[in-house]
Amino acid sequence: MKTHLIALATAAAAMVAAPVAANAAGNRSAAPVDGEQALRGGSNIIIALLAIAAVVAGIILIADDEPTSP
Protein backbone atom coordinates (compact mmCIF):
# COMPACT_ATOMS: atom_id res chain seq x y z
CA MET A 1 0.00 0.00 0.00
CA LYS A 2 2.92 2.34 0.69
CA THR A 3 4.24 2.01 -2.87
CA HIS A 4 0.78 2.80 -4.21
CA LEU A 5 0.67 5.92 -2.04
CA ILE A 6 4.13 7.03 -3.16
CA ALA A 7 3.24 6.45 -6.81
CA LEU A 8 0.02 8.42 -6.44
CA ALA A 9 1.78 11.30 -4.71
CA THR A 10 4.50 11.37 -7.37
CA ALA A 11 1.92 11.41 -10.17
CA ALA A 12 0.01 14.24 -8.51
CA ALA A 13 3.20 16.26 -8.05
CA ALA A 14 4.16 15.69 -11.68
CA MET A 15 0.75 16.87 -12.88
CA VAL A 16 1.06 20.04 -10.83
CA ALA A 17 4.71 20.72 -11.75
CA ALA A 18 4.42 20.14 -15.52
CA PRO A 19 2.66 23.43 -16.41
CA VAL A 20 5.00 25.39 -14.12
CA ALA A 21 8.07 23.87 -15.80
CA ALA A 22 6.63 24.48 -19.27
CA ASN A 23 5.92 28.09 -18.40
CA ALA A 24 9.44 28.60 -17.04
CA ALA A 25 11.04 27.16 -20.20
CA GLY A 26 9.69 29.95 -22.43
CA ASN A 27 12.13 32.46 -23.92
CA ARG A 28 10.10 35.53 -23.13
CA SER A 29 11.79 38.59 -21.73
CA ALA A 30 10.18 40.51 -18.92
CA ALA A 31 9.07 44.08 -19.33
CA PRO A 32 10.70 46.63 -17.05
CA VAL A 33 8.70 47.24 -13.87
CA ASP A 34 8.88 49.75 -11.08
CA GLY A 35 7.51 50.08 -7.58
CA GLU A 36 5.56 47.31 -5.91
CA GLN A 37 5.07 45.29 -9.11
CA ALA A 38 8.71 44.23 -8.94
CA LEU A 39 7.97 42.30 -5.72
CA ARG A 40 5.36 40.02 -7.33
CA GLY A 41 7.73 38.13 -9.67
CA GLY A 42 8.41 35.00 -7.58
CA SER A 43 4.92 34.35 -6.25
CA ASN A 44 4.05 31.75 -8.91
CA ILE A 45 6.66 29.33 -7.63
CA ILE A 46 5.48 29.78 -4.04
CA ILE A 47 1.88 29.13 -5.07
CA ALA A 48 2.93 26.02 -7.02
CA LEU A 49 4.89 24.64 -4.05
CA LEU A 50 1.95 25.26 -1.72
CA ALA A 51 -0.38 23.50 -4.16
CA ILE A 52 1.95 20.49 -4.35
CA ALA A 53 2.16 20.36 -0.55
CA ALA A 54 -1.63 20.53 -0.26
CA VAL A 55 -2.14 17.72 -2.78
CA VAL A 56 0.40 15.47 -1.07
CA ALA A 57 -1.04 16.21 2.39
CA GLY A 58 -4.55 15.44 1.13
CA ILE A 59 -3.43 12.13 -0.35
CA ILE A 60 -1.68 11.16 2.88
CA LEU A 61 -4.73 12.04 4.98
CA ILE A 62 -7.12 10.16 2.70
CA ALA A 63 -4.92 7.07 2.45
CA ASP A 64 -4.50 6.60 6.21
CA ASP A 65 -4.30 2.84 6.91
CA GLU A 66 -5.09 2.90 10.62
CA PRO A 67 -8.53 1.57 11.59
CA THR A 68 -10.79 4.03 13.37
CA SER A 69 -12.21 1.49 15.80
CA PRO A 70 -10.24 -1.07 17.84
Rosetta blueprint (number, residue, H / E / L):
1 M L
2 K H
3 T H
4 H H
5 L H
6 I H
7 A H
8 L H
9 A H
10 T H
11 A H
12 A H
13 A H
14 A H
15 M H
16 V H
17 A H
18 A H
19 P H
20 V H
21 A H
22 A H
23 N H
24 A H
25 A L
26 G L
27 N L
28 R L
29 S L
30 A L
31 A L
32 P L
33 V L
34 D L
35 G H
36 E H
37 Q H
38 A H
39 L H
40 R H
41 G L
42 G L
43 S H
44 N H
45 I H
46 I H
47 I H
48 A H
49 L H
50 L H
51 A H
52 I H
53 A H
54 A H
55 V H
56 V H
57 A H
58 G H
59 I H
60 I H
61 L H
62 I H
63 A L
64 D L
65 D L
66 E L
67 P L
68 T L
69 S L
70 P L
